[in-house]
């Protein structure tokens, strides 16, 4: 809808400017007056279009940020499903329940800093208090720098996905992204509790 309005406004402004320039060009004035009027119209057009482009670009940046965040969460979900070890989640009535990562419940990560979360994911630190421990410690997903298969992008995606399971962090992220012109959308929780 916004693109249609922008296109209509752009076409109207273009028609007004072209009409004005044609009127000046075909009017019965001398060349000096035509050049002066043409310069004033073009200067006015540029003066009007700069703020319009500025506002439109701000909206585009907000949309791009939101798209990047959604893509990171989606890829993190795929990485999580691919690298899940030892009862990471259960599906009951088409809903995910008891979701964990490396033996930690998702709610545990809401109290952790980004650095600590990155350390847990990268080093493949499994929860020592978890009831079920993996039989082979090498089966735990870890970063390629620790001898695992996760690349740095995978770690970023997993962090975005794990952070998205906390409603407080997602609300704060939406507020930071939507400080300018943004319509917050209500989307279903990725991992219902």
SEGU-391300 format. One line per 3 residues: number of its first residue (from 0); their letters; for each residue x, y, z negated of N, C-alpha, C. Coordinates in pm, 1 decimal. Example, Ala and Ser with C-alpha at 12.3 -4.5 7.8 and 13.67 -1.06 7.14 Angstrom:
% residues 2
0	as	1319.0:-569.0:-780.0:1230.0:-450.0:-780.0:1320.0:-330.0:-780.0 ~ 1285.0:-225.0:-708.0:1367.0:-106.0:-714.0:1290.0:3.0:-787.0
END
This chain:
% residues 193
0	xxx	81.8:-118.8:0.0:0.0:0.0:0.0:86.4:125.5:0.0 ~ 193.7:124.6:-80.8:281.8:240.7:-87.7:351.1:267.5:44.1 ~ 389.0:162.8:115.1:456.3:181.0:243.6:362.3:240.9:346.0
3	xxx	234.2:204.5:342.2:137.0:259.1:435.8:117.8:408.2:411.7 ~ 108.1:448.3:286.8:92.6:590.6:253.6:215.5:668.8:297.9 ~ 335.0:613.2:272.0:457.6:681.0:314.4:463.3:694.7:465.6
6	xxx	420.9:592.1:536.9:422.3:598.3:683.0:325.3:703.7:734.5 ~ 207.3:710.8:675.5:107.3:810.3:719.2:157.6:951.5:692.4 ~ 213.4:975.2:573.8:266.7:1107.7:540.8:381.0:1142.7:635.7
9	xxx	467.5:1047.5:664.6:578.2:1072.7:756.5:530.4:1107.5:896.3 ~ 428.1:1037.1:943.7:374.6:1065.1:1077.7:309.9:1203.5:1082.5 ~ 236.7:1239.4:976.7:172.7:1372.2:973.4:278.2:1481.8:973.9
12	xxx	381.9:1467.0:893.2:488.3:1568.7:889.3:558.2:1575.8:1025.2 ~ 583.0:1461.0:1085.6:647.2:1458.7:1216.4:561.0:1529.6:1321.5 ~ 430.5:1504.4:1320.4:341.2:1569.7:1416.4:338.1:1721.8:1397.1
15	xxx	334.3:1766.4:1272.0:332.5:1910.6:1243.7:461.7:1975.3:1293.1 ~ 575.3:1912.9:1264.9:704.4:1970.1:1306.3:716.6:1970.5:1458.1 ~ 682.1:1859.7:1522.9:691.4:1854.4:1668.9:596.4:1955.1:1731.8
18	xxx	476.5:1966.0:1676.7:381.0:2065.6:1727.4:433.8:2207.0:1712.3 ~ 492.6:2236.7:1598.3:549.2:2369.3:1576.3:663.8:2399.4:1670.2 ~ 750.4:2299.9:1690.2:862.8:2320.3:1782.1:814.0:2338.2:1926.5
21	xxx	714.6:2262.5:1967.7:659.9:2278.0:2103.1:593.4:2414.8:2120.1 ~ 524.1:2459.5:2016.2:460.4:2591.1:2022.8:566.2:2699.7:2037.8 ~ 672.4:2688.4:1958.2:778.5:2789.7:1967.2:846.5:2783.6:2103.8
24	xxx	872.0:2664.0:2153.1:942.0:2649.8:2280.3:861.1:2707.0:2397.1 ~ 731.0:2686.7:2396.6:648.4:2732.1:2507.5:583.9:2869.4:2483.2 ~ 611.0:2931.1:2371.6:552.5:3064.2:2345.9:622.9:3170.0:2429.7
27	xxx	562.0:3285.3:2437.0:615.3:3393.1:2522.8:703.6:3486.8:2440.9 ~ 808.2:3433.2:2387.2:905.3:3516.2:2315.5:1041.0:3494.7:2378.9 ~ 1136.0:3579.3:2340.0:1269.6:3564.7:2399.7:1344.4:3449.3:2333.2
30	xxx	1457.1:3412.0:2389.0:1534.3:3296.0:2344.3:1587.7:3313.5:2202.5 ~ 1620.7:3435.5:2163.2:1673.9:3459.2:2028.7:1566.4:3430.4:1924.5 ~ 1444.5:3475.9:1947.5:1335.8:3450.4:1852.7:1302.7:3301.3:1846.7
33	xxx	1303.6:3234.2:1962.6:1274.9:3090.4:1964.6:1378.2:3014.1:1883.1 ~ 1505.3:3048.5:1900.0:1611.3:2980.5:1826.4:1599.0:3006.3:1676.8 ~ 1567.4:3129.8:1640.8:1551.5:3164.5:1499.2:1435.4:3090.3:1435.7
36	xxx	1318.2:3088.7:1503.9:1202.6:3018.3:1449.7:1229.3:2867.2:1441.7 ~ 1295.0:2813.1:1543.6:1328.3:2670.5:1543.1:1421.2:2635.4:1428.4 ~ 1517.4:2722.1:1401.7:1610.8:2698.5:1290.7:1539.3:2702.9:1157.3
39	xxx	1447.9:2797.7:1141.7:1372.9:2808.8:1015.3:1286.0:2685.3:994.1 ~ 1220.4:2637.7:1099.6:1135.6:2518.8:1085.8:1220.2:2397.1:1050.1 ~ 1332.6:2379.8:1115.7:1417.9:2264.0:1085.8:1475.6:2271.8:944.7
42	xxx	1513.0:2392.2:901.9:1563.1:2409.8:766.0:1453.9:2376.7:664.8 ~ 1332.1:2422.0:691.1:1219.0:2389.7:602.9:1190.8:2241.0:599.5 ~ 1199.7:2175.7:715.6:1176.3:2031.4:722.0:1280.4:1956.4:639.6
45	xxx	1405.0:1990.6:655.8:1511.1:1924.3:579.4:1493.2:1951.0:429.2 ~ 1456.4:2074.8:394.9:1436.3:2108.6:253.7:1320.6:2029.3:193.4 ~ 1219.5:1997.0:272.9:1107.5:1917.8:222.8:1138.6:1768.4:219.5
48	xxx	1216.5:1721.4:312.9:1240.0:1577.7:323.8:1342.0:1525.1:222.8 ~ 1437.1:1606.2:181.2:1538.0:1558.4:85.8:1473.2:1511.0:-45.2 ~ 1384.9:1589.3:-109.0:1321.4:1536.8:-231.0:1234.5:1413.8:-205.1
51	xxx	1168.9:1408.6:-89.0:1086.2:1291.9:-57.4:1173.5:1167.3:-47.9 ~ 1285.6:1177.0:24.6:1374.7:1062.0:34.9:1433.0:1023.8:-100.6 ~ 1461.1:1122.3:-183.2:1516.1:1097.9:-316.0:1417.0:1017.2:-399.7
54	xxx	1291.7:1055.7:-399.3:1188.8:986.1:-477.5:1167.8:844.6:-424.2 ~ 1160.1:830.3:-292.5:1139.0:698.4:-232.6:1255.1:605.9:-265.2 ~ 1377.5:656.2:-259.5:1493.3:572.3:-286.6:1496.2:527.1:-432.4
57	xxx	1450.5:613.1:-524.7:1443.2:572.4:-664.7:1350.1:454.1:-683.0 ~ 1236.6:456.7:-613.6:1143.9:343.9:-619.1:1203.3:218.7:-558.4 ~ 1280.5:234.2:-452.0:1345.3:119.2:-388.9:1447.9:55.5:-482.0
60	xxx	1519.4:137.7:-558.5:1618.1:84.1:-652.0:1550.7:3.8:-762.0 ~ 1438.9:54.2:-812.5:1366.3:-18.2:-916.4:1318.4:-152.3:-862.1 ~ 1264.2:-151.7:-741.7:1215.3:-275.8:-681.0:1330.1:-373.8:-656.5
63	xxx	1444.0:-324.5:-611.6:1559.7:-411.7:-587.5:1610.4:-473.1:-718.6 ~ 1612.3:-395.4:-825.9:1655.3:-446.7:-955.8:1561.6:-556.7:-1003.6 ~ 1433.0:-534.1:-989.0:1334.7:-634.3:-1029.3:1349.4:-760.9:-945.7
66	xxx	1369.2:-745.7:-815.6:1386.3:-862.0:-727.9:1511.4:-940.7:-764.7 ~ 1620.1:-870.5:-797.2:1743.6:-939.4:-835.9:1724.2:-1016.5:-966.0 ~ 1655.8:-955.4:-1061.2:1631.0:-1022.6:-1188.9:1544.4:-1146.8:-1168.4
69	xxx	1439.7:-1135.6:-1087.3:1353.3:-1250.5:-1061.3:1428.2:-1361.7:-988.5 ~ 1513.3:-1324.6:-894.3:1592.5:-1424.1:-821.6:1691.3:-1493.9:-915.2 ~ 1753.7:-1418.5:-1003.9:1848.0:-1478.8:-1099.4:1775.5:-1576.2:-1191.6
72	xxx	1655.2:-1540.8:-1236.4:1578.4:-1630.5:-1323.6:1538.4:-1756.3:-1247.7 ~ 1495.5:-1740.9:-1123.5:1455.6:-1856.7:-1043.3:1574.7:-1950.4:-1018.8 ~ 1688.5:-1894.4:-983.5:1807.0:-1977.8:-961.3:1856.2:-2040.6:-1091.6
75	xxx	1840.4:-1967.0:-1202.5:1875.6:-2023.7:-1331.7:1787.1:-2141.8:-1367.3 ~ 1658.8:-2131.8:-1331.8:1566.1:-2242.3:-1355.3:1608.0:-2365.2:-1274.2 ~ 1649.1:-2343.0:-1149.8:1694.3:-2454.1:-1065.4:1823.8:-2515.2:-1120.3
78	xxx	1915.7:-2430.5:-1164.6:2041.5:-2479.6:-1221.6:2013.8:-2556.6:-1350.6 ~ 1921.0:-2504.8:-1431.6:1883.2:-2571.6:-1557.0:1826.5:-2710.1:-1527.7 ~ 1735.6:-2717.7:-1431.0:1674.6:-2846.9:-1398.8:1777.3:-2944.0:-1340.7
81	xxx	1871.7:-2893.0:-1263.6:1972.9:-2978.4:-1201.5:2073.9:-3030.7:-1302.8 ~ 2113.1:-2948.1:-1399.3:2219.7:-2983.3:-1493.6:2168.6:-3021.8:-1631.2 ~ 2044.4:-3054.2:-1641.0:1985.9:-3091.4:-1770.0:2043.9:-3224.5:-1817.4
84	xxx	2080.6:-3230.5:-1945.2:2130.0:-3356.6:-2000.6:2053.8:-3390.2:-2127.6 ~ 2011.9:-3511.2:-2137.6:1956.9:-3568.6:-2260.1:1832.6:-3497.6:-2311.8 ~ 1720.4:-3524.4:-2252.0:1589.7:-3476.9:-2300.3:1584.1:-3325.2:-2316.5
87	xxx	1608.8:-3252.6:-2210.2:1607.8:-3106.2:-2216.9:1467.9:-3048.6:-2233.0 ~ 1371.0:-3117.2:-2180.5:1233.3:-3067.2:-2189.2:1137.3:-3183.2:-2167.7 ~ 1013.2:-3158.1:-2206.4:906.8:-3254.5:-2182.7:794.7:-3182.4:-2108.7
90	xxx	723.6:-3255.5:-2026.3:609.7:-3197.8:-1955.3:483.7:-3267.2:-2006.4 ~ 396.7:-3187.3:-2068.0:270.5:-3237.3:-2121.1:159.3:-3150.9:-2063.7 ~ 64.9:-3213.5:-1996.2:-47.0:-3141.6:-1933.1:3.4:-3031.8:-1839.7
93	xxx	102.8:-3063.9:-1759.9:162.1:-2970.8:-1663.0:222.2:-2846.4:-1727.2 ~ 265.2:-2857.3:-1851.4:332.2:-2746.6:-1920.2:462.2:-2797.2:-1980.8 ~ 563.2:-2713.1:-1973.5:693.0:-2747.8:-2030.0:687.3:-2729.6:-2181.5
96	xxx	736.5:-2830.2:-2252.1:738.9:-2822.2:-2398.3:873.4:-2871.3:-2449.4 ~ 909.7:-2825.5:-2566.9:1033.7:-2864.8:-2634.1:1156.2:-2842.8:-2546.2 ~ 1163.2:-2728.0:-2485.0:1277.2:-2698.0:-2397.9:1400.9:-2668.6:-2481.8
99	xxx	1511.4:-2729.6:-2440.8:1639.3:-2707.9:-2508.7:1747.9:-2692.6:-2403.8 ~ 1858.4:-2633.8:-2444.7:1978.5:-2630.8:-2360.0:2095.9:-2671.7:-2446.8 ~ 2162.8:-2777.7:-2408.3:2274.3:-2834.8:-2485.2:2235.1:-2861.6:-2630.3
102	xxx	2113.1:-2908.8:-2649.5:2065.5:-2943.6:-2783.2:2013.1:-2826.9:-2864.6 ~ 2028.1:-2705.0:-2817.6:1976.9:-2586.5:-2887.6:1836.9:-2554.4:-2834.1 ~ 1744.2:-2523.9:-2924.8:1613.0:-2479.7:-2879.2:1627.2:-2341.1:-2816.4
105	xxx	1538.9:-2310.4:-2723.9:1547.4:-2180.8:-2653.9:1530.5:-2064.2:-2751.4 ~ 1454.1:-2083.0:-2857.8:1436.0:-1975.1:-2955.2:1566.7:-1942.9:-3028.7 ~ 1658.6:-2038.1:-3036.3:1788.1:-2014.5:-3101.1:1866.6:-1905.5:-3028.1
108	xxx	1855.7:-1902.5:-2896.0:1935.7:-1809.3:-2816.9:1889.8:-1664.9:-2830.7 ~ 1768.7:-1642.5:-2881.2:1722.1:-1504.2:-2896.3:1801.3:-1430.1:-3003.4 ~ 1860.4:-1504.5:-3096.6:1940.4:-1440.3:-3202.0:2088.5:-1431.6:-3164.3
111	xxx	2126.5:-1484.2:-3048.1:2266.4:-1486.4:-3007.3:2298.8:-1368.1:-2915.7 ~ 2421.4:-1321.0:-2924.2:2466.5:-1214.4:-2835.1:2493.0:-1273.2:-2696.8 ~ 2505.4:-1185.8:-2598.8:2535.6:-1231.8:-2463.1:2670.5:-1303.0:-2457.1
114	xxx	2768.4:-1253.1:-2531.9:2900.3:-1316.9:-2532.2:2893.9:-1458.1:-2589.7 ~ 2819.0:-1474.4:-2697.9:2808.1:-1606.5:-2759.0:2730.2:-1701.8:-2668.2 ~ 2625.3:-1650.8:-2604.5:2548.8:-1733.2:-2510.6:2637.3:-1776.4:-2393.4
117	xxx	2715.3:-1683.9:-2340.5:2806.5:-1717.3:-2230.6:2909.2:-1821.9:-2276.5 ~ 2956.6:-1810.7:-2399.5:3053.0:-1907.5:-2453.6:2990.8:-2046.0:-2464.9 ~ 2866.8:-2053.4:-2512.5:2799.5:-2183.3:-2527.5:2779.2:-2249.3:-2390.9
120	xxx	2736.6:-2168.9:-2292.7:2712.7:-2224.3:-2158.8:2845.0:-2261.7:-2092.1 ~ 2941.4:-2171.4:-2095.5:3068.5:-2193.8:-2024.3:3145.9:-2312.3:-2080.3 ~ 3158.4:-2317.9:-2212.5:3239.6:-2423.3:-2273.5:3162.5:-2553.7:-2289.5
123	xxx	3032.1:-2551.1:-2264.2:2953.4:-2673.3:-2279.1:2943.9:-2716.8:-2424.0 ~ 2921.4:-2620.6:-2512.6:2913.7:-2651.6:-2655.8:2777.2:-2711.7:-2685.1 ~ 2776.6:-2835.9:-2729.3:2651.3:-2905.0:-2761.3:2621.1:-2884.4:-2909.3
126	xxx	2495.2:-2870.9:-2942.4:2452.8:-2847.3:-3080.1:2491.8:-2967.5:-3166.7 ~ 2578.1:-2946.5:-3265.4:2619.5:-3060.1:-3348.9:2505.7:-3109.6:-3438.4 ~ 2402.9:-3028.3:-3461.0:2291.1:-3067.1:-3546.6:2177.3:-3131.7:-3468.2
129	xxx	2193.3:-3145.6:-3338.2:2087.3:-3205.7:-3255.8:2070.5:-3352.6:-3292.3 ~ 1945.7:-3398.1:-3290.1:1916.7:-3537.1:-3325.8:1978.3:-3631.8:-3223.7 ~ 1959.3:-3603.8:-3096.5:2015.0:-3688.9:-2990.9:2144.4:-3627.2:-2940.9
132	xxx	2253.8:-3700.3:-2954.5:2383.9:-3655.3:-2905.8:2416.4:-3732.3:-2777.9 ~ 2478.3:-3665.6:-2679.7:2512.6:-3738.1:-2557.0:2620.1:-3843.8:-2583.4 ~ 2604.6:-3957.3:-2516.5:2701.5:-4065.6:-2534.1:2836.4:-4028.6:-2473.5
135	xxx	2834.9:-3954.4:-2364.4:2958.4:-3914.9:-2297.3:2970.4:-3762.8:-2303.0 ~ 3067.7:-3708.0:-2375.1:3081.7:-3561.8:-2384.1:3110.1:-3494.7:-2250.1 ~ 3160.2:-3571.1:-2153.4:3187.3:-3514.3:-2021.5:3059.8:-3491.4:-1941.3
138	xxx	2947.3:-3544.6:-1987.5:2820.4:-3525.9:-1917.6:2758.5:-3389.7:-1947.8 ~ 2811.9:-3320.3:-2046.4:2758.2:-3188.8:-2082.1:2801.5:-3087.6:-1976.0 ~ 2707.5:-3010.1:-1922.0:2746.0:-2912.3:-1819.0:2832.6:-2801.4:-1878.0
141	xxx	2938.8:-2767.9:-1805.0:3029.1:-2661.1:-1848.0:3087.3:-2592.5:-1725.3 ~ 3152.3:-2480.9:-1747.2:3207.9:-2401.0:-1637.6:3324.2:-2473.6:-1571.3 ~ 3350.2:-2436.7:-1447.5:3461.9:-2498.2:-1374.9:3595.5:-2466.5:-1440.5
144	xxx	3604.9:-2357.3:-1514.1:3729.6:-2325.9:-1584.2:3754.3:-2421.8:-1700.5 ~ 3649.2:-2490.7:-1746.4:3661.7:-2590.0:-1853.3:3653.9:-2732.0:-1798.3 ~ 3666.3:-2744.5:-1666.9:3663.7:-2876.6:-1606.7:3524.8:-2925.0:-1568.7
147	xxx	3428.7:-2837.1:-1569.5:3291.8:-2875.0:-1533.2:3257.9:-2834.6:-1391.4 ~ 3129.3:-2837.0:-1361.5:3085.1:-2808.8:-1225.2:3014.8:-2673.8:-1211.5 ~ 2992.6:-2602.1:-1321.7:2920.0:-2475.5:-1314.9:3012.5:-2362.6:-1268.5
150	xxx	2969.8:-2292.7:-1165.3:3043.8:-2175.7:-1117.7:3002.7:-2053.2:-1198.6 ~ 3073.0:-1943.4:-1182.3:3042.0:-1822.4:-1259.5:2901.5:-1772.0:-1227.7 ~ 2857.4:-1784.7:-1102.1:2720.1:-1745.2:-1068.2:2619.0:-1831.5:-1140.8
153	xxx	2645.6:-1961.7:-1150.5:2554.7:-2052.0:-1220.4:2540.1:-2011.8:-1366.9 ~ 2649.4:-1969.2:-1427.2:2644.7:-1927.5:-1567.6:2560.4:-1801.4:-1582.4 ~ 2578.4:-1706.6:-1490.0:2496.4:-1585.3:-1493.1:2348.8:-1618.5:-1474.8
156	xxx	2319.3:-1709.5:-1382.4:2180.5:-1749.6:-1358.9:2121.3:-1818.7:-1481.1 ~ 2199.0:-1907.0:-1543.4:2150.4:-1973.6:-1664.3:2125.2:-1873.4:-1776.6 ~ 2213.9:-1774.8:-1788.8:2192.6:-1672.0:-1891.4:2063.5:-1595.3:-1865.4
159	xxx	2039.7:-1557.6:-1739.9:1916.9:-1484.9:-1706.5:1794.9:-1570.7:-1735.7 ~ 1802.2:-1699.3:-1703.0:1689.8:-1788.9:-1728.0:1665.0:-1805.6:-1877.2 ~ 1769.8:-1829.5:-1954.3:1753.3:-1849.1:-2098.9:1701.6:-1721.1:-2165.0
162	xxx	1752.1:-1606.9:-2122.5:1702.5:-1479.9:-2177.2:1556.2:-1456.5:-2140.1 ~ 1512.7:-1508.1:-2026.0:1374.1:-1486.5:-1983.7:1275.3:-1565.7:-2067.2 ~ 1322.9:-1663.8:-2142.8:1231.7:-1741.4:-2226.5:1194.6:-1667.9:-2353.9
165	xxx	1265.4:-1560.0:-2385.5:1234.9:-1481.0:-2504.4:1146.0:-1363.5:-2465.2 ~ 1021.7:-1358.9:-2511.5:930.4:-1251.7:-2469.9:978.1:-1111.8:-2510.4 ~ 1045.2:-1099.5:-2625.3:1091.6:-967.0:-2668.1:1197.2:-911.7:-2572.6
168	xxx	1288.7:-996.2:-2531.0:1394.2:-951.3:-2439.4:1335.0:-918.6:-2303.8 ~ 1239.4:-997.5:-2256.1:1178.0:-969.5:-2126.1:1101.5:-837.1:-2130.1 ~ 1031.6:-808.4:-2240.5:960.6:-680.2:-2251.1:1058.8:-564.3:-2248.2
171	xxx	1172.4:-578.2:-2318.4:1272.7:-472.9:-2320.8:1332.4:-454.6:-2181.4 ~ 1356.3:-563.5:-2109.3:1410.6:-555.3:-1974.0:1312.5:-485.7:-1881.7 ~ 1183.6:-519.6:-1892.0:1081.9:-455.6:-1807.7:1075.0:-307.2:-1839.1
174	xxx	1085.4:-269.5:-1966.9:1081.1:-127.8:-2002.2:1202.1:-54.1:-1947.1 ~ 1321.8:-115.3:-1952.2:1440.9:-48.7:-1900.0:1432.0:-34.3:-1748.4 ~ 1379.5:-133.9:-1680.3:1369.2:-127.6:-1534.9:1262.4:-27.6:-1493.8
177	xxx	1155.9:-16.2:-1571.9:1041.3:65.5:-1532.3:1042.2:204.9:-1594.4 ~ 1157.4:259.1:-1624.7:1161.3:393.7:-1679.4:1119.8:496.5:-1575.4 ~ 1141.6:468.7:-1449.1:1098.8:559.6:-1343.7:962.2:513.8:-1295.4
180	xxx	931.9:534.9:-1171.0:800.7:497.9:-1119.7:795.7:348.8:-1095.0 ~ 726.7:278.4:-1181.7:717.4:133.3:-1169.8:585.7:89.0:-1229.6 ~ 521.5:-4.9:-1163.5:400.9:-63.4:-1218.3:440.0:-197.1:-1278.6
183	xxx	439.4:-210.6:-1412.8:474.7:-339.3:-1470.4:368.0:-443.5:-1433.7 ~ 413.1:-558.8:-1391.0:320.2:-663.2:-1354.6:319.8:-768.9:-1462.9 ~ 206.9:-826.4:-1485.8:196.6:-932.4:-1583.5:219.8:-1062.4:-1510.1
186	xxx	321.9:-1133.7:-1553.4:349.3:-1260.5:-1489.4:348.7:-1368.8:-1595.4 ~ 311.4:-1488.3:-1558.3:303.7:-1594.9:-1658.0:441.5:-1626.9:-1712.8 ~ 441.8:-1670.5:-1836.3:568.1:-1707.8:-1899.2:627.2:-1825.8:-1825.4
189	xxx	757.3:-1823.3:-1808.9:824.2:-1930.2:-1735.0:822.3:-2059.2:-1814.8 ~ 840.8:-2045.8:-1944.1:841.8:-2163.4:-2028.3:743.5:-2142.5:-2142.7 ~ 617.1:-2179.1:-2125.7:519.0:-2157.4:-2231.3:553.4:-2237.4:-2356.0
192	x	517.0:-2182.3:-2464.0:546.9:-2250.0:-2592.1:424.8:-2319.7:-2644.0
END
